[in-house]
């Protein structure tokens, strides 16, 4: 079973708009990561947020984490056509080795 | 640095054939992983390794074997390929398992006829 699940499955927006995607998970986590995958490529790490953090920024990316709701959101501001990709969250359970579990991803299309 | 490389990039097999996928990393990472990615299923962990000489099963290990004889290499074997193993296979590595970023290879697209 997959720990993290992204929502929505697909998102289509215009260039310049903001894109928000969510991740829900089931068990306690040490931290949560977001990755991007361009078509036909491997995943690229975007940002990590620890379980004791509520918000984190990296350039045009803003990630929030609500451990009480077991959910996270990724906001991409002022989106560009180059942001077109699939976005995945990865979670690892608290305790022991962190072996991340990925969700099915959100497919984002940004129209120029 | 080359990062994480995978060999081959593409392969077509007939049912029952065997093959080995090679993953190599030059970042001195302890942890290495093999995933498969199928449409609508996201990434599913096949096997992983927490260090040289160690391997462990992931979510979908059946039909696959792995070996980590050298720290920089992680091999994924299919002993008797089945059409259900048609997928894109990704290798990844990380310094440790403690939530640090994973670095992914470019993937191997495998088709089993």
HADDOCK unambig.tbl for C-alpha pairs under 7 A between the chains (distance, minus, plus):
assign (segid A and resid 31 and name CA) (segid B and resid 99 and name CA) 6.49 0.50 0.50
assign (segid A and resid 41 and name CA) (segid B and resid 106 and name CA) 5.34 0.50 0.50
assign (segid A and resid 41 and name CA) (segid B and resid 107 and name CA) 6.87 0.50 0.50
assign (segid A and resid 42 and name CA) (segid B and resid 90 and name CA) 6.95 0.50 0.50
assign (segid A and resid 42 and name CA) (segid B and resid 104 and name CA) 5.43 0.50 0.50
assign (segid A and resid 42 and name CA) (segid B and resid 105 and name CA) 5.63 0.50 0.50
assign (segid A and resid 42 and name CA) (segid B and resid 106 and name CA) 4.66 0.50 0.50
assign (segid A and resid 42 and name CA) (segid B and resid 107 and name CA) 6.13 0.50 0.50
assign (segid A and resid 43 and name CA) (segid B and resid 104 and name CA) 5.72 0.50 0.50
assign (segid A and resid 44 and name CA) (segid B and resid 103 and name CA) 6.86 0.50 0.50
assign (segid A and resid 44 and name CA) (segid B and resid 104 and name CA) 6.88 0.50 0.50
assign (segid A and resid 45 and name CA) (segid B and resid 101 and name CA) 6.11 0.50 0.50
assign (segid A and resid 45 and name CA) (segid B and resid 102 and name CA) 6.75 0.50 0.50
assign (segid A and resid 97 and name CA) (segid B and resid 97 and name CA) 5.28 0.50 0.50
assign (segid A and resid 97 and name CA) (segid B and resid 98 and name CA) 6.30 0.50 0.50
assign (segid A and resid 98 and name CA) (segid B and resid 97 and name CA) 4.40 0.50 0.50
assign (segid A and resid 98 and name CA) (segid B and resid 98 and name CA) 4.99 0.50 0.50
assign (segid A and resid 98 and name CA) (segid B and resid 99 and name CA) 5.75 0.50 0.50
assign (segid A and resid 99 and name CA) (segid B and resid 97 and name CA) 6.09 0.50 0.50
assign (segid A and resid 102 and name CA) (segid B and resid 42 and name CA) 6.82 0.50 0.50
assign (segid A and resid 102 and name CA) (segid B and resid 43 and name CA) 5.89 0.50 0.50
assign (segid A and resid 103 and name CA) (segid B and resid 42 and name CA) 5.84 0.50 0.50
assign (segid A and resid 104 and name CA) (segid B and resid 40 and name CA) 6.37 0.50 0.50
assign (segid A and resid 104 and name CA) (segid B and resid 41 and name CA) 5.45 0.50 0.50
assign (segid A and resid 104 and name CA) (segid B and resid 42 and name CA) 3.81 0.50 0.50
assign (segid A and resid 104 and name CA) (segid B and resid 43 and name CA) 6.95 0.50 0.50
assign (segid A and resid 105 and name CA) (segid B and resid 42 and name CA) 6.28 0.50 0.50
